[in-house]
Amino acid sequence: MTCAASRSPVDAALDCGLRVRFLEVPDSARGAALVRVHGGSHDAPVAYPGLAHFLEHLLFLGSAGYPVEDGLMACVQRCGGQLNASTRERHTDYFFQVPQQRLEDGLVRLADMLAAPLLDIEAQRREREVLHAEYLARSQDAETLCDAALGVLVTGHPLAGFHAGKRDTLPVDEAEFQQALAEYHRSFYHKGTMELLLAGPFPRREFERYARLFAARLGGGGAGERRVAPLRVGRRRALRLQLERPQAFLHLAFYLHGLAADAPLALDLLGTRIASRARDGLHERLLREGLCLDLRLRCPYWHAGQALVVIEAALGKRGQADPARIEALLSSWLAFNAGQGLAVQSWRDHGHIRRNALRNMTPLERLRHWVEPHAWSEQCTYETLQRAWRGLMTSMANRRPLHLLTDCRSAPRLAGEGFELRLCEEADVAPCRERWQWREPLPNPWLRMPAPIAEVSMPAALQRVELAQRDGLGSLHIRWRFVAGGPACVHWQCLDAVLRARAWAAKEAGVQWWLEDFGSAWCLTLRGVADSMVGVAKEVAAALHEPPEPEGLYSPTDERMLLGRLLERLPAVLDEGAPHSGLGFPALWQAARWDALAVGVPSALGSALLALPGVPASERFSPGTVAESGVRWFDARLPASETALLLFCPLPSRLPAVEAAWRLLARLLEGAFFRRMRSELQLGYGVFAGFRQFGERGGIVFGVQSPVADAERILGHIDAFLQTFDASLERMVRAGLQEQAQAVARQLDNPYSSVSERADLLWQACLAGCDLDHPARVAQALPALEPGALRDSLRQLRAGGWRVLVNAR
């Protein structure tokens, strides 16, 4: 079975000096580009750790043809797109996604910044501080520290080195460093070491024109040869790493070499098997025996047949007492798979899972999938995957993994030049030699759900929007409001645990979900393959009625950036003063009223909604407004070595003209705020601004995460920026606002928007108590905006009503 979303890019035989691939996405309103440079942190001079990552940062700070104010980042921000870059061990990726008509503008800027960066020395000094702030944040990141600890036992291989970069490894004022930086750029930033992938709703001739335009700016050169050091590990030891988090983890690390070229296909399948909680699988067995609470696979390194594969177990009580038993079960399971091989049905199911995943991806996400040289595709035959699977299982089963235990017990500091590690050696306990019986895990029933039967009975609390077919995707949003007062946080945790335990099965079926806490309301969103969603929603609805007691529930450690965690908490903060009802399940559900929005979902959904807990709402809810004056502080009680702050400035009215002015003002603020806080003041690398809706309330939000400034200082900088923004606003007004206004309008009302984008906008209107045509009415108001409306909006924004959320005070 083939679906359009799973078609791989076409290799373009263009005589332009670099490999080019095209991915046609006919129904998309966006274009995307990804450039892979085949040079990464392991290719940088040993004397200057972090040089490759530093150069990645510098390329965004202006080029020969485009100053930073008109470079790729500014161009993408102006049209509401997204961009990023990533430096890995052996490659560096640059990628962006924009409205389709702006792809050419982005490509010429990307080519210019790759080929002719300014590398201004003063900009280097400033950016080094940003990189150092990133280093400080990563010094607290559990995954980064675990990977550094796993490199301790490696000898003579770049995996053992420090490559992130920090202030004292980047001596920008030394001539030798500048020479090394220029030489690295000459060696890797040319056509011989690059490949370009393009995606969007373009015919082939347009793709070819874009590719030639891009290639014309780049210089030529050969690919060159890179030495691959052998991956050797010294005497096998068990290690323990001190981390400041309560949950103990066991990391079973396999250092592999000599793997076949198609081994990544098997690693992909292994990751799916490890995440699955299907009956008779490894994960289910470890859970059942109380050895672990959660299990996942990571592959921190893969290159030229070498890999570091880590299986990470969140330990239960029994697992903490007997971690060797986890290794024994894993080794037995790997040996079973090596001997048993791969069942034909498992190959078919894995293809189904991958197709579902690709259907849910944006054009840019698909490029990031296809850029990998051995990504799964429809051409992956049973014989190919069987061979790769047996080879990987045999390689892993025939060697003992390294044990890395992480917990909060004290450990000595390990001296080194990179990340500070608190690491010690533990007794190495050999696994027991029991014989376990294994079988193929039971198939996921949600992969085989029958097609939904059409129904006409739809609850009045549901608003349903039908769309022209968009590759069979849909979106469902459900809100429960608690009329007797908000539920306690522990109730949300119970429901979240219920959903998390079933998320793997839904994801395989092409449906993803998340639960949000709005204070006196909860919101559940399901998104993905529309036909699967009906059956998934019905089974989930039944599971929500009586969730288990909180005792024994596992809540995974939240390793996200502080800003991300604050953004999740902001909706509940804005629902000020919502009293807790004190009710428990099922009484809590009896006091809940739900409403819902379905976009692109079959009418059979009605049967699933009838199974929901709570009572369908009989009338529309309109949220109150946030007070219009003063500044109120809220403490999220997330102490850390850095400070993260969100400033929310509430939208004064949902009148279309008012919201249009605020959305356009937010677009104008975005780039200037980023440059001021990140580049000029060097407060940190986590900086953003924009118009957002949090729960039921919209407004402009500013976010800063800083290792050098406290909350009062950060807010002072934001206030000073806003108080002096008038001159910048006047310059933008004189330059013309039509292009910016049209870009914002296209985001709000574009017939080619994805199902998820369209559904999110409609759902935000529902949450705010507006009609479904509200986004279109705001879009219609944008072209008619006068400059005076923007000046008024800036004055209103500065007047107060501010809500400030910090990680800790």
Disulfide bonds with the S-S distance in Angstrom:
none
